[in-house]
Amino acid sequence: MPGKADVVIVGAGIAALALAVELQNKGISTILLERQKGPEGIPRGLTFQPNGLAVLEKLGALGRAKEVGSASQILEVKSWEGEVLLEADYGLLEHPQNYLLTANATEIERLLVYLAEKVGAQVLWGASFQEVLQNGGRADGVIYEAEAGRDEIRAPLVVGADGPQSHIRTNLGAKVKTKKYPDSFLVGLVGPVPGLEGRARQYQSPGKMLGIMPSGPDATYLFHCVGPRSFDRVKKEGLASFREEVVQAAPEMADAFTGVEAWTKMAYFTPSFIQVEKWVGNGIALLGDAAHTFHPHAGQGVNLALEDAVALAGVIEKCKVARDFSQTPLLEYQKERKMRADVIGKHANYTVTYALSDNWLIKRLNKRALHKLNKDKKLQKKALEITAGIFEKKPGLVTLAKIGGILP
Ligand SMILES: Cc1cc2nc3c(=O)[nH]c(=O)nc-3n(C[C@H](O)[C@H](O)[C@H](O)COP(=O)(O)OP(=O)(O)OC[C@H]3O[C@@H](n4cnc5c(N)ncnc54)[C@H](O)[C@@H]3O)c2cc1C
């Protein structure tokens, strides 16, 4: 068992694995602790935006990701009745990866595990974080619990990449603002849908939302809002009734449920918006969902997490050279990344509120905003730059008000 490394990362999700690849490539030894037994989970799709795709390319993962996923250049928004409200064209973006890529999340995790281990990172599967070790007022490693019992890893930097309910964040004592959304979602991978090639489609109507995205050669990622219903209630209503609900909005999904006989192919979740005031401390840094969790409607969580990983690796390299992993040098990472997370978190919050609200004023604004974005390609490009995570400076209030249909 290894007992020492330059960096110990709690969690081996996509953000953690990307960081491990970057660190090992810089000659910084890395151990990851993951409470799960391996990179397995309920099959679900994950959409990568241009900013995340650029990082996958840097990690040497883009080619394979494209093989297992599906690229879409058009993001189409339709009403429940089938009227096209917006055709957003990623081709308008001046970016080498001007498209969306949706893939099975587990396949991407497996790919990154392979790349991280290839460059020498060690992943301890089935290892649950227990405690942060302290030395002179700063973190100095962690204690974890595995099948073989309790053990410890000493490292001058502990990275919390342990997701939205991060224990490392609690340990850091960071102030957290959490908003739980009232509507829950069912997600899963179903069969192929004819005519969806090159398109990500979303149906929306007040209180309703259905996303369908091609995800690899034979699969479609389904993202369906079930409102305030519990998973038990949806299950009681039955798979046939769920299918009917989906097909009512999207008749093209009629044959996609062949082979989906059990709820085990679907995951239920209620999104949250988590804003974290402080991302770093003495010998500690937070990464990915541990530092920011958004509504997945924006499709940015994993993309920002990948960018965070690259930024954090650069700062860690400087800390290693200076032999200083205290809060002061680590703050450079927070300064570089937090503004982008704040902009995208708020954008996700507003777009999902617009899409689902039953309030007459918001409904009108949403319709106006979609209509305007559809017609005005310059404005569409500005809005897409935010969604794609490639905006250069913080968008001003006037731009946001125009995108939101508030200003003409
Ligand atoms: C249904 C759904 C759909 C989504 N769709 C998209 C999308 O299309 N595009 C997008 O950009 N984002 C999407 N997101 C968000 C995206 O999945 C997350 O932002 C991203 O996965 C965050 O990665 P992470 O590595 O920070 O955290 P996670 O993937 O949550 O990884 C954290 C890891 O830490 C481990 N862990 C936790 N506690 C411990 C512990 N005590 N000890 C050891 N290990 C521990 C967990 O087992 C887990 O493996 C979606 C999220 C959901 C829920």
The ligand as a Gaussian input file, in Angstrom:
#p B3LYP/6-31G(d) Opt

LIG

0 1
 C      -28.262000      13.342000     -13.987000
 C      -27.148000      14.277000     -14.232000
 C      -26.875000      14.678000     -15.514000
 C      -25.799000      15.512000     -15.767000
 N      -25.543000      15.898000     -17.037000
 C      -24.489000      16.707000     -17.294000
 C      -24.141000      17.050000     -18.612000
 O      -24.776000      16.622000     -19.552000
 N      -23.055000      17.863000     -18.809000
 C      -22.323000      18.339000     -17.765000
 O      -21.369000      19.082000     -17.991000
 N      -22.627000      18.012000     -16.503000
 C      -23.677000      17.199000     -16.232000
 N      -23.959000      16.849000     -14.961000
 C      -23.066000      17.272000     -13.902000
 C      -21.820000      16.396000     -13.899000
 O      -22.185000      15.035000     -13.847000
 C      -20.960000      16.740000     -12.708000
 O      -20.750000      18.135000     -12.691000
 C      -19.616000      16.059000     -12.820000
 O      -19.776000      14.678000     -12.935000
 C      -18.802000      16.388000     -11.588000
 O      -17.699000      15.580000     -11.539000
 P      -16.890000      15.432000     -10.198000
 O      -15.738000      14.570000     -10.546000
 O      -16.642000      16.766000      -9.595000
 O      -17.873000      14.718000      -9.169000
 P      -18.503000      13.253000      -9.170000
 O      -18.659000      12.732000     -10.538000
 O      -19.712000      13.339000      -8.289000
 O      -17.387000      12.368000      -8.477000
 C      -17.190000      12.379000      -7.093000
 C      -16.605000      11.047000      -6.712000
 O      -16.237000      11.086000      -5.343000
 C      -16.555000       9.857000      -4.746000
 N      -16.689000      10.079000      -3.299000
 C      -17.620000      10.812000      -2.663000
 N      -17.427000      10.766000      -1.333000
 C      -16.343000       9.990000      -1.149000
 C      -15.657000       9.556000       0.027000
 N      -16.072000       9.921000       1.248000
 N      -14.588000       8.740000      -0.123000
 C      -14.148000       8.363000      -1.349000
 N      -14.784000       8.734000      -2.502000
 C      -15.860000       9.541000      -2.385000
 C      -17.854000       9.457000      -5.402000
 O      -18.090000       8.067000      -5.309000
 C      -17.605000       9.884000      -6.852000
 O      -17.057000       8.881000      -7.637000
 C      -25.029000      16.005000     -14.688000
 C      -25.309000      15.602000     -13.379000
 C      -26.364000      14.752000     -13.152000
 C      -26.660000      14.317000     -11.737000

